[in-house]
């Protein structure tokens, strides 16, 4: 039982430390390998056309970039 309690306390400390780190730096956890973008893959699915949600997100990103340039 002591091992369980000790493990639980350690996990709580780790989660609290990550939460405090996020609040201080406002930086999310990021992978080091670059993910799919490093492989040149634009999307994770095999479909020819992106789904409606992705199309909407791409449209908003394009509008944002155009407004940022102006």
mmJSON file of the N, C-alpha and C atoms, coordinates in Angstrom:
{"data_MODEL":{"atom_site":{
"group_PDB":["ATOM","ATOM","ATOM","ATOM","ATOM","ATOM","ATOM","ATOM","ATOM","ATOM","ATOM","ATOM","ATOM","ATOM","ATOM","ATOM","ATOM","ATOM","ATOM","ATOM","ATOM","ATOM","ATOM","ATOM","ATOM","ATOM","ATOM","ATOM","ATOM","ATOM","ATOM","ATOM","ATOM","ATOM","ATOM","ATOM","ATOM","ATOM","ATOM","ATOM","ATOM","ATOM","ATOM","ATOM","ATOM","ATOM","ATOM","ATOM","ATOM","ATOM","ATOM","ATOM","ATOM","ATOM","ATOM","ATOM","ATOM","ATOM","ATOM","ATOM","ATOM","ATOM","ATOM","ATOM","ATOM","ATOM","ATOM","ATOM","ATOM","ATOM","ATOM","ATOM","ATOM","ATOM","ATOM","ATOM","ATOM","ATOM","ATOM","ATOM","ATOM","ATOM","ATOM","ATOM","ATOM","ATOM","ATOM","ATOM","ATOM","ATOM","ATOM","ATOM","ATOM","ATOM","ATOM","ATOM","ATOM","ATOM","ATOM","ATOM","ATOM","ATOM","ATOM","ATOM","ATOM","ATOM","ATOM","ATOM","ATOM","ATOM","ATOM","ATOM","ATOM","ATOM","ATOM","ATOM","ATOM","ATOM","ATOM","ATOM","ATOM","ATOM","ATOM","ATOM","ATOM","ATOM","ATOM","ATOM","ATOM","ATOM","ATOM","ATOM","ATOM","ATOM","ATOM","ATOM","ATOM","ATOM","ATOM","ATOM","ATOM","ATOM","ATOM","ATOM","ATOM","ATOM","ATOM","ATOM","ATOM","ATOM","ATOM","ATOM","ATOM","ATOM","ATOM","ATOM","ATOM","ATOM","ATOM","ATOM","ATOM","ATOM","ATOM","ATOM","ATOM","ATOM","ATOM","ATOM","ATOM","ATOM","ATOM","ATOM","ATOM","ATOM","ATOM","ATOM","ATOM","ATOM","ATOM","ATOM","ATOM","ATOM","ATOM","ATOM","ATOM","ATOM","ATOM","ATOM","ATOM","ATOM","ATOM","ATOM","ATOM","ATOM","ATOM","ATOM","ATOM","ATOM","ATOM","ATOM","ATOM","ATOM","ATOM","ATOM","ATOM","ATOM","ATOM","ATOM","ATOM","ATOM"],
"id":[1,2,3,4,5,6,7,8,9,10,11,12,13,14,15,16,17,18,19,20,21,22,23,24,25,26,27,28,29,30,31,32,33,34,35,36,37,38,39,40,41,42,43,44,45,46,47,48,49,50,51,52,53,54,55,56,57,58,59,60,61,62,63,64,65,66,67,68,69,70,71,72,73,74,75,76,77,78,79,80,81,82,83,84,85,86,87,88,89,90,91,92,93,94,95,96,97,98,99,100,101,102,103,104,105,106,107,108,109,110,111,112,113,114,115,116,117,118,119,120,121,122,123,124,125,126,127,128,129,130,131,132,133,134,135,136,137,138,139,140,141,142,143,144,145,146,147,148,149,150,151,152,153,154,155,156,157,158,159,160,161,162,163,164,165,166,167,168,169,170,171,172,173,174,175,176,177,178,179,180,181,182,183,184,185,186,187,188,189,190,191,192,193,194,195,196,197,198,199,200,201,202,203,204,205,206,207,208,209,210],
"type_symbol":["N","C","C","N","C","C","N","C","C","N","C","C","N","C","C","N","C","C","N","C","C","N","C","C","N","C","C","N","C","C","N","C","C","N","C","C","N","C","C","N","C","C","N","C","C","N","C","C","N","C","C","N","C","C","N","C","C","N","C","C","N","C","C","N","C","C","N","C","C","N","C","C","N","C","C","N","C","C","N","C","C","N","C","C","N","C","C","N","C","C","N","C","C","N","C","C","N","C","C","N","C","C","N","C","C","N","C","C","N","C","C","N","C","C","N","C","C","N","C","C","N","C","C","N","C","C","N","C","C","N","C","C","N","C","C","N","C","C","N","C","C","N","C","C","N","C","C","N","C","C","N","C","C","N","C","C","N","C","C","N","C","C","N","C","C","N","C","C","N","C","C","N","C","C","N","C","C","N","C","C","N","C","C","N","C","C","N","C","C","N","C","C","N","C","C","N","C","C","N","C","C","N","C","C","N","C","C","N","C","C"],
"label_atom_id":["N","CA","C","N","CA","C","N","CA","C","N","CA","C","N","CA","C","N","CA","C","N","CA","C","N","CA","C","N","CA","C","N","CA","C","N","CA","C","N","CA","C","N","CA","C","N","CA","C","N","CA","C","N","CA","C","N","CA","C","N","CA","C","N","CA","C","N","CA","C","N","CA","C","N","CA","C","N","CA","C","N","CA","C","N","CA","C","N","CA","C","N","CA","C","N","CA","C","N","CA","C","N","CA","C","N","CA","C","N","CA","C","N","CA","C","N","CA","C","N","CA","C","N","CA","C","N","CA","C","N","CA","C","N","CA","C","N","CA","C","N","CA","C","N","CA","C","N","CA","C","N","CA","C","N","CA","C","N","CA","C","N","CA","C","N","CA","C","N","CA","C","N","CA","C","N","CA","C","N","CA","C","N","CA","C","N","CA","C","N","CA","C","N","CA","C","N","CA","C","N","CA","C","N","CA","C","N","CA","C","N","CA","C","N","CA","C","N","CA","C","N","CA","C","N","CA","C","N","CA","C","N","CA","C","N","CA","C","N","CA","C","N","CA","C"],
"label_alt_id":[null,null,null,null,null,null,null,null,null,null,null,null,null,null,null,null,null,null,null,null,null,null,null,null,null,null,null,null,null,null,null,null,null,null,null,null,null,null,null,null,null,null,null,null,null,null,null,null,null,null,null,null,null,null,null,null,null,null,null,null,null,null,null,null,null,null,null,null,null,null,null,null,null,null,null,null,null,null,null,null,null,null,null,null,null,null,null,null,null,null,null,null,null,null,null,null,null,null,null,null,null,null,null,null,null,null,null,null,null,null,null,null,null,null,null,null,null,null,null,null,null,null,null,null,null,null,null,null,null,null,null,null,null,null,null,null,null,null,null,null,null,null,null,null,null,null,null,null,null,null,null,null,null,null,null,null,null,null,null,null,null,null,null,null,null,null,null,null,null,null,null,null,null,null,null,null,null,null,null,null,null,null,null,null,null,null,null,null,null,null,null,null,null,null,null,null,null,null,null,null,null,null,null,null,null,null,null,null,null,null],
"label_comp_id":["UNK","UNK","UNK","UNK","UNK","UNK","UNK","UNK","UNK","UNK","UNK","UNK","UNK","UNK","UNK","UNK","UNK","UNK","UNK","UNK","UNK","UNK","UNK","UNK","UNK","UNK","UNK","UNK","UNK","UNK","UNK","UNK","UNK","UNK","UNK","UNK","UNK","UNK","UNK","UNK","UNK","UNK","UNK","UNK","UNK","UNK","UNK","UNK","UNK","UNK","UNK","UNK","UNK","UNK","UNK","UNK","UNK","UNK","UNK","UNK","UNK","UNK","UNK","UNK","UNK","UNK","UNK","UNK","UNK","UNK","UNK","UNK","UNK","UNK","UNK","UNK","UNK","UNK","UNK","UNK","UNK","UNK","UNK","UNK","UNK","UNK","UNK","UNK","UNK","UNK","UNK","UNK","UNK","UNK","UNK","UNK","UNK","UNK","UNK","UNK","UNK","UNK","UNK","UNK","UNK","UNK","UNK","UNK","UNK","UNK","UNK","UNK","UNK","UNK","UNK","UNK","UNK","UNK","UNK","UNK","UNK","UNK","UNK","UNK","UNK","UNK","UNK","UNK","UNK","UNK","UNK","UNK","UNK","UNK","UNK","UNK","UNK","UNK","UNK","UNK","UNK","UNK","UNK","UNK","UNK","UNK","UNK","UNK","UNK","UNK","UNK","UNK","UNK","UNK","UNK","UNK","UNK","UNK","UNK","UNK","UNK","UNK","UNK","UNK","UNK","UNK","UNK","UNK","UNK","UNK","UNK","UNK","UNK","UNK","UNK","UNK","UNK","UNK","UNK","UNK","UNK","UNK","UNK","UNK","UNK","UNK","UNK","UNK","UNK","UNK","UNK","UNK","UNK","UNK","UNK","UNK","UNK","UNK","UNK","UNK","UNK","UNK","UNK","UNK","UNK","UNK","UNK","UNK","UNK","UNK"],
"label_asym_id":["A","A","A","A","A","A","A","A","A","A","A","A","A","A","A","A","A","A","A","A","A","A","A","A","A","A","A","A","A","A","A","A","A","A","A","A","A","A","A","A","A","A","A","A","A","A","A","A","A","A","A","A","A","A","A","A","A","A","A","A","A","A","A","A","A","A","A","A","A","A","A","A","A","A","A","A","A","A","A","A","A","A","A","A","A","A","A","A","A","A","A","A","A","A","A","A","A","A","A","A","A","A","A","A","A","A","A","A","A","A","A","A","A","A","A","A","A","A","A","A","A","A","A","A","A","A","A","A","A","A","A","A","A","A","A","A","A","A","A","A","A","A","A","A","A","A","A","A","A","A","A","A","A","A","A","A","A","A","A","A","A","A","A","A","A","A","A","A","A","A","A","A","A","A","A","A","A","A","A","A","A","A","A","A","A","A","A","A","A","A","A","A","A","A","A","A","A","A","A","A","A","A","A","A","A","A","A","A","A","A"],
"label_entity_id":["1","1","1","1","1","1","1","1","1","1","1","1","1","1","1","1","1","1","1","1","1","1","1","1","1","1","1","1","1","1","1","1","1","1","1","1","1","1","1","1","1","1","1","1","1","1","1","1","1","1","1","1","1","1","1","1","1","1","1","1","1","1","1","1","1","1","1","1","1","1","1","1","1","1","1","1","1","1","1","1","1","1","1","1","1","1","1","1","1","1","1","1","1","1","1","1","1","1","1","1","1","1","1","1","1","1","1","1","1","1","1","1","1","1","1","1","1","1","1","1","1","1","1","1","1","1","1","1","1","1","1","1","1","1","1","1","1","1","1","1","1","1","1","1","1","1","1","1","1","1","1","1","1","1","1","1","1","1","1","1","1","1","1","1","1","1","1","1","1","1","1","1","1","1","1","1","1","1","1","1","1","1","1","1","1","1","1","1","1","1","1","1","1","1","1","1","1","1","1","1","1","1","1","1","1","1","1","1","1","1"],
"label_seq_id":[1,1,1,2,2,2,3,3,3,4,4,4,5,5,5,6,6,6,7,7,7,8,8,8,9,9,9,10,10,10,11,11,11,12,12,12,13,13,13,14,14,14,15,15,15,16,16,16,17,17,17,18,18,18,19,19,19,20,20,20,21,21,21,22,22,22,23,23,23,24,24,24,25,25,25,26,26,26,27,27,27,28,28,28,29,29,29,30,30,30,31,31,31,32,32,32,33,33,33,34,34,34,35,35,35,36,36,36,37,37,37,38,38,38,39,39,39,40,40,40,41,41,41,42,42,42,43,43,43,44,44,44,45,45,45,46,46,46,47,47,47,48,48,48,49,49,49,50,50,50,51,51,51,52,52,52,53,53,53,54,54,54,55,55,55,56,56,56,57,57,57,58,58,58,59,59,59,60,60,60,61,61,61,62,62,62,63,63,63,64,64,64,65,65,65,66,66,66,67,67,67,68,68,68,69,69,69,70,70,70],
"pdbx_PDB_ins_code":[null,null,null,null,null,null,null,null,null,null,null,null,null,null,null,null,null,null,null,null,null,null,null,null,null,null,null,null,null,null,null,null,null,null,null,null,null,null,null,null,null,null,null,null,null,null,null,null,null,null,null,null,null,null,null,null,null,null,null,null,null,null,null,null,null,null,null,null,null,null,null,null,null,null,null,null,null,null,null,null,null,null,null,null,null,null,null,null,null,null,null,null,null,null,null,null,null,null,null,null,null,null,null,null,null,null,null,null,null,null,null,null,null,null,null,null,null,null,null,null,null,null,null,null,null,null,null,null,null,null,null,null,null,null,null,null,null,null,null,null,null,null,null,null,null,null,null,null,null,null,null,null,null,null,null,null,null,null,null,null,null,null,null,null,null,null,null,null,null,null,null,null,null,null,null,null,null,null,null,null,null,null,null,null,null,null,null,null,null,null,null,null,null,null,null,null,null,null,null,null,null,null,null,null,null,null,null,null,null,null],
"Cartn_x":[0.823,0.0,0.873,2.014,2.888,3.415,3.686,4.195,3.142,1.893,0.805,0.681,0.679,0.545,1.738,2.934,4.129,4.082,3.687,3.573,2.521,1.398,0.324,0.792,1.487,1.997,3.011,3.886,4.879,4.179,3.177,2.442,1.736,1.164,0.521,1.529,2.715,3.759,4.173,4.314,4.704,3.626,2.371,1.275,1.2,1.368,1.347,2.503,3.676,4.83,4.577,3.968,3.653,2.623,1.633,0.611,1.221,2.08,2.74,3.628,4.342,5.183,4.376,3.205,2.348,1.856,1.423,0.911,1.988,3.217,4.304,4.748,4.952,5.504,4.455,3.237,2.185,2.658,3.415,3.949,3.453,2.852,2.337,3.45,3.173,4.131,4.231,5.44,5.642,6.581,6.358,7.226,8.551,9.54,10.857,11.135,10.334,10.643,9.959,9.013,8.347,7.073,6.828,5.594,5.451,4.209,3.923,4.492,4.584,5.101,6.553,7.33,8.724,8.84,7.802,7.793,7.189,6.712,6.097,4.656,4.027,2.63,1.763,0.843,0.01,-1.136,-1.666,-2.783,-2.622,-3.294,-3.119,-4.003,-5.028,-5.921,-5.485,-6.015,-5.662,-6.623,-7.627,-8.657,-8.118,-8.719,-8.313,-8.662,-9.86,-10.334,-10.428,-9.99,-10.107,-11.573,-11.83,-13.203,-13.645,-14.926,-15.479,-14.818,-14.559,-13.937,-12.546,-11.791,-10.442,-10.503,-11.448,-11.596,-11.913,-12.783,-13.131,-11.926,-11.166,-9.973,-8.933,-8.767,-7.817,-8.254,-9.565,-10.089,-9.82,-10.051,-9.817,-8.326,-7.467,-6.022,-5.585,-6.128,-5.777,-6.231,-7.457,-7.956,-7.099,-6.715,-5.89,-4.547,-3.95,-2.653,-2.771,-3.871,-4.059,-4.254,-4.971,-5.186,-3.898,-3.075,-1.815,-0.852,-0.859,0.044,-0.335,-1.608,-2.098,-1.785],
"Cartn_y":[-1.193,0.0,1.265,1.195,2.37,2.71,1.681,1.903,2.621,2.209,2.849,4.32,4.606,5.98,6.821,6.291,7.003,7.291,6.3,6.474,7.523,7.475,8.436,9.858,10.022,11.343,11.852,10.986,11.39,11.825,11.077,11.441,12.791,13.038,14.327,15.473,15.254,16.274,16.554,15.512,15.684,16.456,16.094,16.78,18.238,18.465,19.843,20.657,20.051,20.749,21.096,20.195,20.494,21.607,21.601,22.644,24.002,24.036,25.293,25.766,24.85,25.206,25.788,25.231,25.764,27.163,27.338,28.642,29.717,29.363,30.338,30.65,29.63,29.838,29.962,29.495,29.473,28.743,27.697,26.916,25.477,24.937,23.582,22.565,21.347,20.269,20.015,19.896,19.699,18.514,17.82,16.707,17.2,16.36,16.768,16.334,15.434,14.893,15.66,16.505,17.268,16.627,15.396,14.725,14.524,14.553,14.308,15.408,16.617,17.725,17.488,16.835,16.545,15.555,14.748,13.776,14.345,15.573,16.193,15.778,15.231,14.809,15.941,16.42,17.553,17.142,15.955,15.502,14.029,13.593,12.237,11.217,11.656,10.706,10.445,9.4,9.024,9.589,10.318,10.773,11.841,11.905,12.88,14.3,14.477,15.797,15.847,16.94,17.055,17.132,16.76,16.809,18.271,18.469,19.819,20.64,20.014,20.729,21.22,20.369,20.765,21.854,21.731,22.754,24.104,24.109,25.347,25.918,25.047,25.481,26.046,25.387,25.873,27.238,27.406,28.68,29.795,29.494,30.492,30.828,29.816,30.064,30.945,30.68,31.473,32.92,33.11,34.46,35.164,34.46,35.04,35.484,34.636,34.973,36.173,36.263,37.396,38.68,38.605,39.781,40.178,39.21,39.477,40.206,39.865,40.462,41.913,42.181,43.535,44.519],
"Cartn_z":[0.0,0.0,0.0,0.676,0.718,-0.671,-1.47,-2.821,-3.663,-3.528,-4.272,-3.887,-2.621,-2.149,-2.613,-2.507,-2.935,-4.444,-5.217,-6.665,-7.002,-6.322,-6.546,-6.229,-5.134,-4.74,-5.762,-6.22,-7.224,-8.511,-8.934,-10.147,-9.975,-8.799,-8.544,-8.615,-8.07,-8.115,-9.554,-10.35,-11.758,-12.527,-12.344,-13.032,-12.571,-11.283,-10.77,-11.352,-11.466,-12.034,-13.497,-14.263,-15.666,-15.761,-14.864,-14.873,-14.549,-13.568,-13.207,-14.35,-14.978,-16.122,-17.264,-17.511,-18.572,-18.21,-16.958,-16.54,-16.615,-16.321,-16.325,-17.754,-18.578,-19.92,-21.015,-20.767,-21.793,-23.042,-22.857,-23.964,-23.811,-24.861,-24.79,-25.009,-24.642,-24.853,-26.352,-26.873,-28.301,-28.532,-29.596,-29.946,-30.505,-30.475,-30.947,-32.383,-32.924,-34.251,-35.379,-35.094,-36.133,-36.644,-36.304,-36.684,-38.176,-38.64,-40.051,-40.949,-40.423,-41.224,-41.636,-40.783,-41.1,-42.262,-42.457,-43.547,-44.822,-44.757,-45.922,-46.131,-45.118,-45.212,-44.694,-45.537,-45.149,-44.237,-44.457,-43.635,-43.303,-42.272,-41.784,-42.507,-43.177,-43.836,-45.277,-45.88,-47.245,-48.288,-47.858,-48.794,-49.741,-50.914,-51.928,-51.503,-50.982,-50.565,-49.05,-48.445,-46.993,-46.572,-45.34,-44.827,-44.675,-44.403,-44.332,-43.225,-42.081,-40.972,-41.366,-42.045,-42.46,-43.532,-44.468,-45.499,-44.868,-43.866,-43.171,-42.437,-41.775,-41.053,-42.033,-43.173,-44.178,-44.726,-44.927,-45.422,-44.408,-43.121,-42.076,-41.966,-42.074,-42.013,-43.183,-44.37,-45.544,-45.366,-44.854,-44.604,-43.569,-42.535,-41.476,-42.035,-42.878,-43.466,-44.386,-45.141,-46.033,-45.224,-44.126,-43.284,-42.564,-42.264,-41.576,-42.504,-43.784,-44.763,-45.023,-45.04,-45.393,-44.329],
"occupancy":[1.0,1.0,1.0,1.0,1.0,1.0,1.0,1.0,1.0,1.0,1.0,1.0,1.0,1.0,1.0,1.0,1.0,1.0,1.0,1.0,1.0,1.0,1.0,1.0,1.0,1.0,1.0,1.0,1.0,1.0,1.0,1.0,1.0,1.0,1.0,1.0,1.0,1.0,1.0,1.0,1.0,1.0,1.0,1.0,1.0,1.0,1.0,1.0,1.0,1.0,1.0,1.0,1.0,1.0,1.0,1.0,1.0,1.0,1.0,1.0,1.0,1.0,1.0,1.0,1.0,1.0,1.0,1.0,1.0,1.0,1.0,1.0,1.0,1.0,1.0,1.0,1.0,1.0,1.0,1.0,1.0,1.0,1.0,1.0,1.0,1.0,1.0,1.0,1.0,1.0,1.0,1.0,1.0,1.0,1.0,1.0,1.0,1.0,1.0,1.0,1.0,1.0,1.0,1.0,1.0,1.0,1.0,1.0,1.0,1.0,1.0,1.0,1.0,1.0,1.0,1.0,1.0,1.0,1.0,1.0,1.0,1.0,1.0,1.0,1.0,1.0,1.0,1.0,1.0,1.0,1.0,1.0,1.0,1.0,1.0,1.0,1.0,1.0,1.0,1.0,1.0,1.0,1.0,1.0,1.0,1.0,1.0,1.0,1.0,1.0,1.0,1.0,1.0,1.0,1.0,1.0,1.0,1.0,1.0,1.0,1.0,1.0,1.0,1.0,1.0,1.0,1.0,1.0,1.0,1.0,1.0,1.0,1.0,1.0,1.0,1.0,1.0,1.0,1.0,1.0,1.0,1.0,1.0,1.0,1.0,1.0,1.0,1.0,1.0,1.0,1.0,1.0,1.0,1.0,1.0,1.0,1.0,1.0,1.0,1.0,1.0,1.0,1.0,1.0,1.0,1.0,1.0,1.0,1.0,1.0],
"B_iso_or_equiv":[0.0,0.0,0.0,0.0,0.0,0.0,0.0,0.0,0.0,0.0,0.0,0.0,0.0,0.0,0.0,0.0,0.0,0.0,0.0,0.0,0.0,0.0,0.0,0.0,0.0,0.0,0.0,0.0,0.0,0.0,0.0,0.0,0.0,0.0,0.0,0.0,0.0,0.0,0.0,0.0,0.0,0.0,0.0,0.0,0.0,0.0,0.0,0.0,0.0,0.0,0.0,0.0,0.0,0.0,0.0,0.0,0.0,0.0,0.0,0.0,0.0,0.0,0.0,0.0,0.0,0.0,0.0,0.0,0.0,0.0,0.0,0.0,0.0,0.0,0.0,0.0,0.0,0.0,0.0,0.0,0.0,0.0,0.0,0.0,0.0,0.0,0.0,0.0,0.0,0.0,0.0,0.0,0.0,0.0,0.0,0.0,0.0,0.0,0.0,0.0,0.0,0.0,0.0,0.0,0.0,0.0,0.0,0.0,0.0,0.0,0.0,0.0,0.0,0.0,0.0,0.0,0.0,0.0,0.0,0.0,0.0,0.0,0.0,0.0,0.0,0.0,0.0,0.0,0.0,0.0,0.0,0.0,0.0,0.0,0.0,0.0,0.0,0.0,0.0,0.0,0.0,0.0,0.0,0.0,0.0,0.0,0.0,0.0,0.0,0.0,0.0,0.0,0.0,0.0,0.0,0.0,0.0,0.0,0.0,0.0,0.0,0.0,0.0,0.0,0.0,0.0,0.0,0.0,0.0,0.0,0.0,0.0,0.0,0.0,0.0,0.0,0.0,0.0,0.0,0.0,0.0,0.0,0.0,0.0,0.0,0.0,0.0,0.0,0.0,0.0,0.0,0.0,0.0,0.0,0.0,0.0,0.0,0.0,0.0,0.0,0.0,0.0,0.0,0.0,0.0,0.0,0.0,0.0,0.0,0.0],
"pdbx_formal_charge":[null,null,null,null,null,null,null,null,null,null,null,null,null,null,null,null,null,null,null,null,null,null,null,null,null,null,null,null,null,null,null,null,null,null,null,null,null,null,null,null,null,null,null,null,null,null,null,null,null,null,null,null,null,null,null,null,null,null,null,null,null,null,null,null,null,null,null,null,null,null,null,null,null,null,null,null,null,null,null,null,null,null,null,null,null,null,null,null,null,null,null,null,null,null,null,null,null,null,null,null,null,null,null,null,null,null,null,null,null,null,null,null,null,null,null,null,null,null,null,null,null,null,null,null,null,null,null,null,null,null,null,null,null,null,null,null,null,null,null,null,null,null,null,null,null,null,null,null,null,null,null,null,null,null,null,null,null,null,null,null,null,null,null,null,null,null,null,null,null,null,null,null,null,null,null,null,null,null,null,null,null,null,null,null,null,null,null,null,null,null,null,null,null,null,null,null,null,null,null,null,null,null,null,null,null,null,null,null,null,null],
"auth_seq_id":[1,1,1,2,2,2,3,3,3,4,4,4,5,5,5,6,6,6,7,7,7,8,8,8,9,9,9,10,10,10,11,11,11,12,12,12,13,13,13,14,14,14,15,15,15,16,16,16,17,17,17,18,18,18,19,19,19,20,20,20,21,21,21,22,22,22,23,23,23,24,24,24,25,25,25,26,26,26,27,27,27,28,28,28,29,29,29,30,30,30,31,31,31,32,32,32,33,33,33,34,34,34,35,35,35,36,36,36,37,37,37,38,38,38,39,39,39,40,40,40,41,41,41,42,42,42,43,43,43,44,44,44,45,45,45,46,46,46,47,47,47,48,48,48,49,49,49,50,50,50,51,51,51,52,52,52,53,53,53,54,54,54,55,55,55,56,56,56,57,57,57,58,58,58,59,59,59,60,60,60,61,61,61,62,62,62,63,63,63,64,64,64,65,65,65,66,66,66,67,67,67,68,68,68,69,69,69,70,70,70],
"auth_comp_id":["UNK","UNK","UNK","UNK","UNK","UNK","UNK","UNK","UNK","UNK","UNK","UNK","UNK","UNK","UNK","UNK","UNK","UNK","UNK","UNK","UNK","UNK","UNK","UNK","UNK","UNK","UNK","UNK","UNK","UNK","UNK","UNK","UNK","UNK","UNK","UNK","UNK","UNK","UNK","UNK","UNK","UNK","UNK","UNK","UNK","UNK","UNK","UNK","UNK","UNK","UNK","UNK","UNK","UNK","UNK","UNK","UNK","UNK","UNK","UNK","UNK","UNK","UNK","UNK","UNK","UNK","UNK","UNK","UNK","UNK","UNK","UNK","UNK","UNK","UNK","UNK","UNK","UNK","UNK","UNK","UNK","UNK","UNK","UNK","UNK","UNK","UNK","UNK","UNK","UNK","UNK","UNK","UNK","UNK","UNK","UNK","UNK","UNK","UNK","UNK","UNK","UNK","UNK","UNK","UNK","UNK","UNK","UNK","UNK","UNK","UNK","UNK","UNK","UNK","UNK","UNK","UNK","UNK","UNK","UNK","UNK","UNK","UNK","UNK","UNK","UNK","UNK","UNK","UNK","UNK","UNK","UNK","UNK","UNK","UNK","UNK","UNK","UNK","UNK","UNK","UNK","UNK","UNK","UNK","UNK","UNK","UNK","UNK","UNK","UNK","UNK","UNK","UNK","UNK","UNK","UNK","UNK","UNK","UNK","UNK","UNK","UNK","UNK","UNK","UNK","UNK","UNK","UNK","UNK","UNK","UNK","UNK","UNK","UNK","UNK","UNK","UNK","UNK","UNK","UNK","UNK","UNK","UNK","UNK","UNK","UNK","UNK","UNK","UNK","UNK","UNK","UNK","UNK","UNK","UNK","UNK","UNK","UNK","UNK","UNK","UNK","UNK","UNK","UNK","UNK","UNK","UNK","UNK","UNK","UNK"],
"auth_asym_id":["A","A","A","A","A","A","A","A","A","A","A","A","A","A","A","A","A","A","A","A","A","A","A","A","A","A","A","A","A","A","A","A","A","A","A","A","A","A","A","A","A","A","A","A","A","A","A","A","A","A","A","A","A","A","A","A","A","A","A","A","A","A","A","A","A","A","A","A","A","A","A","A","A","A","A","A","A","A","A","A","A","A","A","A","A","A","A","A","A","A","A","A","A","A","A","A","A","A","A","A","A","A","A","A","A","A","A","A","A","A","A","A","A","A","A","A","A","A","A","A","A","A","A","A","A","A","A","A","A","A","A","A","A","A","A","A","A","A","A","A","A","A","A","A","A","A","A","A","A","A","A","A","A","A","A","A","A","A","A","A","A","A","A","A","A","A","A","A","A","A","A","A","A","A","A","A","A","A","A","A","A","A","A","A","A","A","A","A","A","A","A","A","A","A","A","A","A","A","A","A","A","A","A","A","A","A","A","A","A","A"],
"auth_atom_id":["N","CA","C","N","CA","C","N","CA","C","N","CA","C","N","CA","C","N","CA","C","N","CA","C","N","CA","C","N","CA","C","N","CA","C","N","CA","C","N","CA","C","N","CA","C","N","CA","C","N","CA","C","N","CA","C","N","CA","C","N","CA","C","N","CA","C","N","CA","C","N","CA","C","N","CA","C","N","CA","C","N","CA","C","N","CA","C","N","CA","C","N","CA","C","N","CA","C","N","CA","C","N","CA","C","N","CA","C","N","CA","C","N","CA","C","N","CA","C","N","CA","C","N","CA","C","N","CA","C","N","CA","C","N","CA","C","N","CA","C","N","CA","C","N","CA","C","N","CA","C","N","CA","C","N","CA","C","N","CA","C","N","CA","C","N","CA","C","N","CA","C","N","CA","C","N","CA","C","N","CA","C","N","CA","C","N","CA","C","N","CA","C","N","CA","C","N","CA","C","N","CA","C","N","CA","C","N","CA","C","N","CA","C","N","CA","C","N","CA","C","N","CA","C","N","CA","C","N","CA","C","N","CA","C","N","CA","C","N","CA","C","N","CA","C"],
"pdbx_PDB_model_num":[1,1,1,1,1,1,1,1,1,1,1,1,1,1,1,1,1,1,1,1,1,1,1,1,1,1,1,1,1,1,1,1,1,1,1,1,1,1,1,1,1,1,1,1,1,1,1,1,1,1,1,1,1,1,1,1,1,1,1,1,1,1,1,1,1,1,1,1,1,1,1,1,1,1,1,1,1,1,1,1,1,1,1,1,1,1,1,1,1,1,1,1,1,1,1,1,1,1,1,1,1,1,1,1,1,1,1,1,1,1,1,1,1,1,1,1,1,1,1,1,1,1,1,1,1,1,1,1,1,1,1,1,1,1,1,1,1,1,1,1,1,1,1,1,1,1,1,1,1,1,1,1,1,1,1,1,1,1,1,1,1,1,1,1,1,1,1,1,1,1,1,1,1,1,1,1,1,1,1,1,1,1,1,1,1,1,1,1,1,1,1,1,1,1,1,1,1,1,1,1,1,1,1,1,1,1,1,1,1,1]
}}}
